[in-house]
Amino acid sequence: MSVVKSKLLKQLSKNYPNFLKKDLEKFTDIVLKEIKRTLRRSERVELRGFGVFSTKVQKARISRNPKTSEKVHTPEKKTIHFKMAKDLFKKLNDDKEKV
């Protein structure tokens, strides 16, 4: 199962019935925008107990088109790297503890 923003908002509104749905949507939009802006500036985003998002630069290289075997120049680009927090790792891998 993947996490879709609409499902996340439904779960938040179920867990926090005192908040209006539009306020929860604004909150999630603000959080996601700030994560995007920070990563665009090549800074890291640390969410305690969840993990760290950071950007890494993938160098330019010559790659190959698998269909035609033609060489293709792939330019340098930024990629997002995620490192899971130890707490989350333990929760995911410990059968005894329920999330």
N, CA, C and O atoms as CSV, one atom per row, in Angstrom:
chain,resi,resn,atom,element,x,y,z
A,1,MET,N,N,0.844,-1.181,0.000
A,1,MET,CA,C,0.000,0.000,0.000
A,1,MET,C,C,0.887,1.241,0.000
A,1,MET,O,O,1.834,1.337,0.780
A,2,SER,N,N,0.581,2.161,-0.855
A,2,SER,CA,C,1.337,3.400,-0.894
A,2,SER,C,C,0.580,4.484,-0.120
A,2,SER,O,O,-0.626,4.384,0.108
A,3,VAL,N,N,1.308,5.501,0.268
A,3,VAL,CA,C,0.698,6.604,0.995
A,3,VAL,C,C,0.356,7.696,-0.007
A,3,VAL,O,O,1.228,8.243,-0.683
A,4,VAL,N,N,-0.919,7.996,-0.084
A,4,VAL,CA,C,-1.411,9.047,-0.955
A,4,VAL,C,C,-1.837,10.199,-0.049
A,4,VAL,O,O,-2.340,9.984,1.053
A,5,LYS,N,N,-1.632,11.407,-0.525
A,5,LYS,CA,C,-1.930,12.582,0.297
A,5,LYS,C,C,-3.377,12.574,0.795
A,5,LYS,O,O,-3.629,12.937,1.943
A,6,SER,N,N,-4.323,12.169,-0.040
A,6,SER,CA,C,-5.731,12.142,0.366
A,6,SER,C,C,-5.962,11.132,1.496
A,6,SER,O,O,-6.734,11.401,2.416
A,7,LYS,N,N,-5.295,9.969,1.431
A,7,LYS,CA,C,-5.424,8.986,2.501
A,7,LYS,C,C,-4.785,9.483,3.784
A,7,LYS,O,O,-5.302,9.248,4.877
A,8,LEU,N,N,-3.660,10.171,3.650
A,8,LEU,CA,C,-2.995,10.748,4.811
A,8,LEU,C,C,-3.911,11.772,5.487
A,8,LEU,O,O,-4.024,11.796,6.713
A,9,LEU,N,N,-4.566,12.620,4.681
A,9,LEU,CA,C,-5.474,13.621,5.237
A,9,LEU,C,C,-6.680,12.973,5.915
A,9,LEU,O,O,-7.131,13.447,6.958
A,10,LYS,N,N,-7.207,11.893,5.332
A,10,LYS,CA,C,-8.315,11.167,5.964
A,10,LYS,C,C,-7.902,10.619,7.317
A,10,LYS,O,O,-8.647,10.725,8.291
A,11,GLN,N,N,-6.716,10.035,7.378
A,11,GLN,CA,C,-6.224,9.460,8.631
A,11,GLN,C,C,-5.992,10.555,9.669
A,11,GLN,O,O,-6.314,10.372,10.843
A,12,LEU,N,N,-5.440,11.687,9.250
A,12,LEU,CA,C,-5.227,12.799,10.174
A,12,LEU,C,C,-6.551,13.343,10.698
A,12,LEU,O,O,-6.670,13.650,11.884
A,13,SER,N,N,-7.546,13.462,9.819
A,13,SER,CA,C,-8.834,13.988,10.263
A,13,SER,C,C,-9.545,12.998,11.191
A,13,SER,O,O,-10.309,13.400,12.068
A,14,LYS,N,N,-9.286,11.693,10.990
A,14,LYS,CA,C,-9.867,10.695,11.886
A,14,LYS,C,C,-9.187,10.737,13.256
A,14,LYS,O,O,-9.846,10.615,14.289
A,15,ASN,N,N,-7.862,10.910,13.254
A,15,ASN,CA,C,-7.107,10.948,14.509
A,15,ASN,C,C,-7.272,12.267,15.260
A,15,ASN,O,O,-7.185,12.296,16.488
A,16,TYR,N,N,-7.510,13.355,14.533
A,16,TYR,CA,C,-7.654,14.682,15.139
A,16,TYR,C,C,-8.972,15.307,14.696
A,16,TYR,O,O,-8.978,16.200,13.850
A,17,PRO,N,N,-10.097,14.845,15.262
A,17,PRO,CA,C,-11.410,15.333,14.809
A,17,PRO,C,C,-11.675,16.798,15.153
A,17,PRO,O,O,-12.574,17.406,14.571
A,18,ASN,N,N,-10.916,17.377,16.083
A,18,ASN,CA,C,-11.125,18.773,16.467
A,18,ASN,C,C,-10.610,19.759,15.427
A,18,ASN,O,O,-11.009,20.923,15.429
A,19,PHE,N,N,-9.726,19.306,14.534
A,19,PHE,CA,C,-9.183,20.175,13.501
A,19,PHE,C,C,-10.050,20.092,12.250
A,19,PHE,O,O,-10.569,19.028,11.910
A,20,LEU,N,N,-10.200,21.212,11.580
A,20,LEU,CA,C,-10.927,21.227,10.315
A,20,LEU,C,C,-10.068,20.573,9.231
A,20,LEU,O,O,-8.840,20.646,9.274
A,21,LYS,N,N,-10.721,19.937,8.266
A,21,LYS,CA,C,-9.984,19.266,7.193
A,21,LYS,C,C,-9.146,20.251,6.390
A,21,LYS,O,O,-8.028,19.935,5.984
A,22,LYS,N,N,-9.686,21.443,6.161
A,22,LYS,CA,C,-8.922,22.423,5.375
A,22,LYS,C,C,-7.679,22.891,6.124
A,22,LYS,O,O,-6.660,23.198,5.506
A,23,ASP,N,N,-7.759,22.947,7.475
A,23,ASP,CA,C,-6.583,23.328,8.256
A,23,ASP,C,C,-5.522,22.226,8.206
A,23,ASP,O,O,-4.330,22.512,8.098
A,24,LEU,N,N,-5.961,20.969,8.284
A,24,LEU,CA,C,-5.016,19.854,8.175
A,24,LEU,C,C,-4.372,19.823,6.791
A,24,LEU,O,O,-3.188,19.513,6.661
A,25,GLU,N,N,-5.149,20.142,5.761
A,25,GLU,CA,C,-4.607,20.168,4.406
A,25,GLU,C,C,-3.580,21.285,4.253
A,25,GLU,O,O,-2.536,21.086,3.632
A,26,LYS,N,N,-3.869,22.460,4.817
A,26,LYS,CA,C,-2.902,23.566,4.777
A,26,LYS,C,C,-1.623,23.183,5.505
A,26,LYS,O,O,-0.520,23.460,5.034
A,27,PHE,N,N,-1.783,22.540,6.660
A,27,PHE,CA,C,-0.619,22.121,7.441
A,27,PHE,C,C,0.265,21.157,6.647
A,27,PHE,O,O,1.480,21.344,6.578
A,28,THR,N,N,-0.343,20.127,6.048
A,28,THR,CA,C,0.454,19.170,5.274
A,28,THR,C,C,1.093,19.830,4.053
A,28,THR,O,O,2.226,19.508,3.696
A,29,ASP,N,N,0.371,20.756,3.410
A,29,ASP,CA,C,0.941,21.480,2.267
A,29,ASP,C,C,2.163,22.287,2.689
A,29,ASP,O,O,3.176,22.301,1.991
A,30,ILE,N,N,2.064,22.959,3.836
A,30,ILE,CA,C,3.185,23.770,4.329
A,30,ILE,C,C,4.390,22.884,4.626
A,30,ILE,O,O,5.515,23.213,4.249
A,31,VAL,N,N,4.155,21.758,5.301
A,31,VAL,CA,C,5.261,20.852,5.658
A,31,VAL,C,C,5.936,20.314,4.396
A,31,VAL,O,O,7.163,20.321,4.295
A,32,LEU,N,N,5.140,19.849,3.439
A,32,LEU,CA,C,5.714,19.295,2.212
A,32,LEU,C,C,6.443,20.357,1.394
A,32,LEU,O,O,7.498,20.079,0.823
A,33,LYS,N,N,5.892,21.576,1.330
A,33,LYS,CA,C,6.570,22.657,0.596
A,33,LYS,C,C,7.912,22.989,1.230
A,33,LYS,O,O,8.895,23.212,0.524
A,34,GLU,N,N,7.958,23.023,2.566
A,34,GLU,CA,C,9.213,23.345,3.243
A,34,GLU,C,C,10.259,22.251,3.023
A,34,GLU,O,O,11.445,22.546,2.870
A,35,ILE,N,N,9.823,20.996,3.007
A,35,ILE,CA,C,10.762,19.908,2.716
A,35,ILE,C,C,11.312,20.064,1.308
A,35,ILE,O,O,12.516,19.919,1.092
A,36,LYS,N,N,10.432,20.363,0.336
A,36,LYS,CA,C,10.876,20.553,-1.055
A,36,LYS,C,C,11.841,21.716,-1.178
A,36,LYS,O,O,12.877,21.599,-1.833
A,37,ARG,N,N,11.507,22.850,-0.546
A,37,ARG,CA,C,12.379,24.040,-0.624
A,37,ARG,C,C,13.752,23.762,-0.024
A,37,ARG,O,O,14.776,24.159,-0.579
A,38,THR,N,N,13.761,23.075,1.111
A,38,THR,CA,C,15.022,22.785,1.776
A,38,THR,C,C,15.886,21.863,0.931
A,38,THR,O,O,17.093,22.073,0.814
A,39,LEU,N,N,15.274,20.843,0.341
A,39,LEU,CA,C,16.033,19.934,-0.522
A,39,LEU,C,C,16.512,20.634,-1.784
A,39,LEU,O,O,17.592,20.326,-2.288
A,40,ARG,N,N,15.728,21.566,-2.298
A,40,ARG,CA,C,16.146,22.316,-3.487
A,40,ARG,C,C,17.389,23.153,-3.194
A,40,ARG,O,O,18.213,23.385,-4.079
A,41,ARG,N,N,17.519,23.610,-1.931
A,41,ARG,CA,C,18.703,24.378,-1.527
A,41,ARG,C,C,19.868,23.462,-1.144
A,41,ARG,O,O,20.893,23.932,-0.652
A,42,SER,N,N,19.711,22.168,-1.367
A,42,SER,CA,C,20.733,21.153,-1.052
A,42,SER,C,C,21.031,21.067,0.441
A,42,SER,O,O,22.154,20.752,0.836
A,43,GLU,N,N,20.037,21.344,1.259
A,43,GLU,CA,C,20.175,21.195,2.701
A,43,GLU,C,C,19.451,19.925,3.117
A,43,GLU,O,O,18.608,19.415,2.379
A,44,ARG,N,N,19.778,19.416,4.298
A,44,ARG,CA,C,19.137,18.186,4.760
A,44,ARG,C,C,17.919,18.478,5.623
A,44,ARG,O,O,17.843,19.514,6.283
A,45,VAL,N,N,16.977,17.560,5.609
A,45,VAL,CA,C,15.752,17.666,6.398
A,45,VAL,C,C,15.746,16.502,7.374
A,45,VAL,O,O,15.746,15.339,6.970
A,46,GLU,N,N,15.740,16.821,8.661
A,46,GLU,CA,C,15.754,15.776,9.686
A,46,GLU,C,C,14.430,15.776,10.425
A,46,GLU,O,O,14.042,16.782,11.019
A,47,LEU,N,N,13.738,14.648,10.387
A,47,LEU,CA,C,12.495,14.462,11.121
A,47,LEU,C,C,12.791,13.434,12.209
A,47,LEU,O,O,12.891,12.238,11.934
A,48,ARG,N,N,12.930,13.907,13.443
A,48,ARG,CA,C,13.329,13.039,14.547
A,48,ARG,C,C,12.385,11.856,14.684
A,48,ARG,O,O,11.165,12.015,14.652
A,49,GLY,N,N,12.952,10.687,14.833
A,49,GLY,CA,C,12.176,9.471,14.970
A,49,GLY,C,C,11.699,8.897,13.646
A,49,GLY,O,O,11.150,7.795,13.618
A,50,PHE,N,N,11.896,9.623,12.542
A,50,PHE,CA,C,11.465,9.149,11.229
A,50,PHE,C,C,12.655,8.935,10.311
A,50,PHE,O,O,12.861,7.829,9.810
A,51,GLY,N,N,13.445,9.988,10.084
A,51,GLY,CA,C,14.610,9.839,9.225
A,51,GLY,C,C,15.128,11.162,8.710
A,51,GLY,O,O,14.663,12.231,9.106
A,52,VAL,N,N,16.103,11.071,7.817
A,52,VAL,CA,C,16.756,12.252,7.253
A,52,VAL,C,C,16.679,12.192,5.730
A,52,VAL,O,O,17.024,11.178,5.124
A,53,PHE,N,N,16.227,13.278,5.123
A,53,PHE,CA,C,16.244,13.438,3.674
A,53,PHE,C,C,17.424,14.335,3.330
A,53,PHE,O,O,17.641,15.353,3.987
A,54,SER,N,N,18.183,13.970,2.313
A,54,SER,CA,C,19.279,14.820,1.849
A,54,SER,C,C,19.400,14.638,0.343
A,54,SER,O,O,18.832,13.711,-0.234
A,55,THR,N,N,20.148,15.537,-0.281
A,55,THR,CA,C,20.354,15.428,-1.726
A,55,THR,C,C,21.789,14.989,-1.998
A,55,THR,O,O,22.716,15.328,-1.263
A,56,LYS,N,N,21.938,14.241,-3.052
A,56,LYS,CA,C,23.257,13.825,-3.516
A,56,LYS,C,C,23.342,14.154,-4.994
A,56,LYS,O,O,22.340,14.108,-5.708
A,57,VAL,N,N,24.532,14.482,-5.447
A,57,VAL,CA,C,24.737,14.811,-6.852
A,57,VAL,C,C,25.200,13.559,-7.581
A,57,VAL,O,O,26.187,12.929,-7.202
A,58,GLN,N,N,24.479,13.215,-8.618
A,58,GLN,CA,C,24.862,12.085,-9.463
A,58,GLN,C,C,25.653,12.669,-10.636
A,58,GLN,O,O,25.129,13.486,-11.392
A,59,LYS,N,N,26.885,12.261,-10.785
A,59,LYS,CA,C,27.763,12.826,-11.800
A,59,LYS,C,C,27.260,12.517,-13.212
A,59,LYS,O,O,26.552,11.536,-13.443
A,60,ALA,N,N,27.646,13.378,-14.137
A,60,ALA,CA,C,27.328,13.145,-15.548
A,60,ALA,C,C,28.076,11.902,-16.015
A,60,ALA,O,O,29.191,11.625,-15.573
A,61,ARG,N,N,27.440,11.164,-16.913
A,61,ARG,CA,C,28.074,9.932,-17.378
A,61,ARG,C,C,27.560,9.579,-18.768
A,61,ARG,O,O,26.587,10.149,-19.262
A,62,ILE,N,N,28.234,8.638,-19.367
A,62,ILE,CA,C,27.792,8.089,-20.649
A,62,ILE,C,C,27.052,6.794,-20.322
A,62,ILE,O,O,27.636,5.860,-19.774
A,63,SER,N,N,25.776,6.744,-20.658
A,63,SER,CA,C,24.997,5.528,-20.430
A,63,SER,C,C,24.599,4.931,-21.769
A,63,SER,O,O,24.948,5.463,-22.823
A,64,ARG,N,N,23.875,3.834,-21.723
A,64,ARG,CA,C,23.539,3.115,-22.941
A,64,ARG,C,C,22.039,2.891,-23.016
A,64,ARG,O,O,21.414,2.498,-22.031
A,65,ASN,N,N,21.462,3.140,-24.185
A,65,ASN,CA,C,20.059,2.841,-24.425
A,65,ASN,C,C,19.946,1.325,-24.602
A,65,ASN,O,O,20.540,0.770,-25.526
A,66,PRO,N,N,19.186,0.641,-23.722
A,66,PRO,CA,C,19.139,-0.818,-23.805
A,66,PRO,C,C,18.494,-1.362,-25.092
A,66,PRO,O,O,18.818,-2.469,-25.523
A,67,LYS,N,N,17.595,-0.599,-25.697
A,67,LYS,CA,C,16.941,-1.075,-26.927
A,67,LYS,C,C,17.889,-1.033,-28.120
A,67,LYS,O,O,17.989,-1.997,-28.879
A,68,THR,N,N,18.593,0.106,-28.279
A,68,THR,CA,C,19.406,0.306,-29.482
A,68,THR,C,C,20.895,0.144,-29.233
A,68,THR,O,O,21.676,0.147,-30.185
A,69,SER,N,N,21.307,0.006,-27.994
A,69,SER,CA,C,22.722,-0.047,-27.594
A,69,SER,C,C,23.469,1.237,-27.951
A,69,SER,O,O,24.700,1.255,-27.977
A,70,GLU,N,N,22.739,2.287,-28.219
A,70,GLU,CA,C,23.334,3.579,-28.545
A,70,GLU,C,C,23.816,4.252,-27.261
A,70,GLU,O,O,23.141,4.194,-26.233
A,71,LYS,N,N,24.985,4.891,-27.324
A,71,LYS,CA,C,25.507,5.611,-26.165
A,71,LYS,C,C,24.767,6.936,-26.024
A,71,LYS,O,O,24.537,7.644,-27.004
A,72,VAL,N,N,24.402,7.253,-24.793
A,72,VAL,CA,C,23.637,8.467,-24.506
A,72,VAL,C,C,24.327,9.215,-23.374
A,72,VAL,O,O,24.742,8.614,-22.384
A,73,HIS,N,N,24.445,10.535,-23.528
A,73,HIS,CA,C,25.022,11.366,-22.467
A,73,HIS,C,C,23.942,11.662,-21.434
A,73,HIS,O,O,22.897,12.223,-21.764
A,74,THR,N,N,24.195,11.287,-20.187
A,74,THR,CA,C,23.280,11.585,-19.090
A,74,THR,C,C,23.892,12.723,-18.285
A,74,THR,O,O,24.993,12.571,-17.755
A,75,PRO,N,N,23.203,13.866,-18.181
A,75,PRO,CA,C,23.775,15.010,-17.474
A,75,PRO,C,C,23.788,14.804,-15.959
A,75,PRO,O,O,23.138,13.903,-15.429
A,76,GLU,N,N,24.543,15.661,-15.282
A,76,GLU,CA,C,24.600,15.646,-13.820
A,76,GLU,C,C,23.228,15.999,-13.265
A,76,GLU,O,O,22.532,16.852,-13.814
A,77,LYS,N,N,22.838,15.339,-12.170
A,77,LYS,CA,C,21.532,15.642,-11.581
A,77,LYS,C,C,21.562,15.378,-10.085
A,77,LYS,O,O,22.414,14.646,-9.579
A,78,LYS,N,N,20.610,15.991,-9.390
A,78,LYS,CA,C,20.459,15.781,-7.954
A,78,LYS,C,C,19.472,14.650,-7.714
A,78,LYS,O,O,18.474,14.521,-8.424
A,79,THR,N,N,19.755,13.835,-6.713
A,79,THR,CA,C,18.833,12.785,-6.308
A,79,THR,C,C,18.574,12.919,-4.812
A,79,THR,O,O,19.382,13.489,-4.079
A,80,ILE,N,N,17.447,12.391,-4.374
A,80,ILE,CA,C,17.097,12.457,-2.955
A,80,ILE,C,C,17.530,11.165,-2.283
A,80,ILE,O,O,17.273,10.069,-2.782
A,81,HIS,N,N,18.188,11.314,-1.151
A,81,HIS,CA,C,18.647,10.176,-0.358
A,81,HIS,C,C,17.889,10.198,0.961
A,81,HIS,O,O,17.758,11.251,1.585
A,82,PHE,N,N,17.386,9.032,1.394
A,82,PHE,CA,C,16.664,8.932,2.663
A,82,PHE,C,C,17.370,7.942,3.557
A,82,PHE,O,O,17.689,6.829,3.141
A,83,LYS,N,N,17.614,8.355,4.796
A,83,LYS,CA,C,18.189,7.451,5.783
A,83,LYS,C,C,17.204,7.343,6.934
A,83,LYS,O,O,16.844,8.343,7.555
A,84,MET,N,N,16.777,6.139,7.207
A,84,MET,CA,C,15.787,5.872,8.227
A,84,MET,C,C,16.370,6.057,9.636
A,84,MET,O,O,17.532,5.737,9.884
A,85,ALA,N,N,15.545,6.579,10.550
A,85,ALA,CA,C,15.960,6.730,11.940
A,85,ALA,C,C,16.002,5.365,12.615
A,85,ALA,O,O,15.288,4.444,12.217
A,86,LYS,N,N,16.839,5.240,13.636
A,86,LYS,CA,C,16.961,3.967,14.342
A,86,LYS,C,C,15.630,3.556,14.981
A,86,LYS,O,O,15.286,2.374,14.992
A,87,ASP,N,N,14.884,4.530,15.510
A,87,ASP,CA,C,13.590,4.231,16.135
A,87,ASP,C,C,12.639,3.598,15.122
A,87,ASP,O,O,11.992,2.594,15.419
A,88,LEU,N,N,12.556,4.177,13.940
A,88,LEU,CA,C,11.678,3.641,12.900
A,88,LEU,C,C,12.149,2.270,12.445
A,88,LEU,O,O,11.337,1.376,12.208
A,89,PHE,N,N,13.457,2.104,12.325
A,89,PHE,CA,C,14.017,0.814,11.934
A,89,PHE,C,C,13.624,-0.270,12.933
A,89,PHE,O,O,13.230,-1.372,12.548
A,90,LYS,N,N,13.736,0.058,14.223
A,90,LYS,CA,C,13.378,-0.905,15.270
A,90,LYS,C,C,11.893,-1.235,15.222
A,90,LYS,O,O,11.517,-2.396,15.386
A,91,LYS,N,N,11.040,-0.235,15.001
A,91,LYS,CA,C,9.598,-0.471,14.940
A,91,LYS,C,C,9.226,-1.336,13.740
A,91,LYS,O,O,8.335,-2.180,13.833
A,92,LEU,N,N,9.899,-1.130,12.625
A,92,LEU,CA,C,9.607,-1.919,11.425
A,92,LEU,C,C,10.083,-3.359,11.542
A,92,LEU,O,O,9.460,-4.266,10.990
A,93,ASN,N,N,11.179,-3.574,12.252
A,93,ASN,CA,C,11.797,-4.894,12.297
A,93,ASN,C,C,11.552,-5.665,13.585
A,93,ASN,O,O,12.024,-6.794,13.714
A,94,ASP,N,N,10.839,-5.100,14.529
A,94,ASP,CA,C,10.548,-5.782,15.789
A,94,ASP,C,C,9.120,-6.299,15.743
A,94,ASP,O,O,8.178,-5.508,15.718
A,95,ASP,N,N,8.945,-7.623,15.730
A,95,ASP,CA,C,7.631,-8.233,15.647
A,95,ASP,C,C,6.814,-8.049,16.921
A,95,ASP,O,O,5.585,-8.006,16.867
A,96,LYS,N,N,7.472,-7.944,18.045
A,96,LYS,CA,C,6.776,-7.850,19.326
A,96,LYS,C,C,6.072,-6.506,19.495
A,96,LYS,O,O,4.962,-6.444,20.023
A,97,GLU,N,N,6.712,-5.444,19.049
A,97,GLU,CA,C,6.165,-4.097,19.238
A,97,GLU,C,C,5.163,-3.768,18.130
A,97,GLU,O,O,5.448,-3.992,16.954
A,98,LYS,N,N,4.020,-3.250,18.489
A,98,LYS,CA,C,3.001,-2.843,17.515
A,98,LYS,C,C,3.045,-1.349,17.362
A,98,LYS,O,O,3.158,-0.622,18.349
A,99,VAL,N,N,2.958,-0.879,16.129
A,99,VAL,CA,C,3.013,0.561,15.845
A,99,VAL,C,C,1.666,1.174,16.089
A,99,VAL,O,O,1.495,2.380,15.909
